[in-house]
C-alpha cells in the first residue's frame, strides 16, 4: 500500500468542471455538486464517476424540458415521470455520442441512472 492517491491525467476534468460544462440552473448545480461531494467521501473514484454520469443527464433533462424548475425543491411527480420516459429513449452523451451517433443507451445505463436519481431524491428529502 502506498500513502499517495493515484495521479489524474493532466487533461482529466474534475467533477466541478464536468458540472460546469452542462447547462443548468445554478441552484440545481450547487445542490448536485454538494451531493456528489458528500457521496465522494464514501465512494470509490469510479463510483463517483458513475454517479456524475447518472446525474448530469437528469440536470440536462430538467434544463431542456422544464426550464422553469430552478430548484430541486420545485420538482413535481410529473417532472420525474417525464424524466423516466425520456431516459429510456435518450442517446449517448460525451465521448460515446460521437462513436455511436443516434444509439440509445443500454438497459443497464437506464437502470443505473434511475437508481442514482432515486437515491439523490431520497437522500435530500430526509
N, C-alpha and C positions, 0 to 999 in steps of 0.2 A: 504494500500500500504506500502511496505517496501522499504528501500533505497538500499538494497544489492541484487545483482543478485543471481539467484539460483546457488548452487554449482554443478559442474560437478562431475560425478562419478570419483573416483581416476583412474580407468582403461580406461576412455574415452580418445580418442585421439583428439587433436585439429586439425583444418583443415590443418595446416602446416605439421603435422605428416602424415596426410592422403595423402597429395600430395607427400610427401617424399617416401611413400610406393609404389607408382606407377612409373614404369619405363617410363621416358620421357626426352626429351632434356631439359637441364637447362634453356635456354631462354623461352621455352614454359611454363615450371613450374613457372618461375618468372612472366610471363605475366598473367597466370591463378591465381596465388596467389595474385597478385596486384589487379586483377579484383574482386576476391572474397572478399578481404579485403575492397575494396571500397563499394561493394554491401552490405557487412555485416553491414555497418554503418546505413543502412536504412531498413534492413530486420530483421524479427524475427529469432531467432535461428533455428527453424525447417525449415524455408525457406532457410537459409544458407546451412543447411544440404542437402536439396533437390537440391540446385544449385550445390553443390560439387558432389553429386551423379550423376548429369547430365553431369558435365564437365569431370570427371575422365574417363568415357568410351570414350569420344572424344579424350582425350590425349592418352589413351591406343590404340585406333584405329590408330591415326597418327603414333605412335611409331612402331606399329606392321606392318601396311600396307604401310606406307610411311616414312621409317626412314630417308630419305633424307630431309624431312621437319623438320628443326630445329628451325625455327622462324615462328610465325603465319603470318608474312608478306609474307612468301613464299607459302601460301595456294593458290591453284587454284580451279576453279569451279569443276574440276574432283575429287579433294580430298573431297570436300563437298558432291558431288553426291555419291561417293563411301561410305562415312560415312553413308549417308541416307539409302542406301541399306543394309549395314552391320548392322545398328542399328535396322532394322526391324526383323532381324533373330538372334540377339545376345542372349546369355543366361545370367542368373543372375550372379551378381558379389558378392563378400563378403560373409557375413553370409548366405544369401539366396541361394548362389550357392551350398552349401553343402546340404541344405534341399531339394532343387528341382533340383537335378543334371540333366542337359540337358534341363530343361524347358526354353522356351523363355520368354522374358519379356512381360508384358501386353501392350495393346494399349495405355493405359494412360501413362505408363512409356516411351513408344516410343515418344509420343507427347510431354511430358514434356522435354525430352532430346533435341528434335529438337528445341523447343521454347527457351530453355536455351542457346543452341549453337547459334541460330539465334540472340538472344539478345546480347550475347557476341560479335559476329562479328559486329553487328550494333553499339554497344557502342564503340568498339575500333577503328572503321573506321570513326567516325565522327570527 
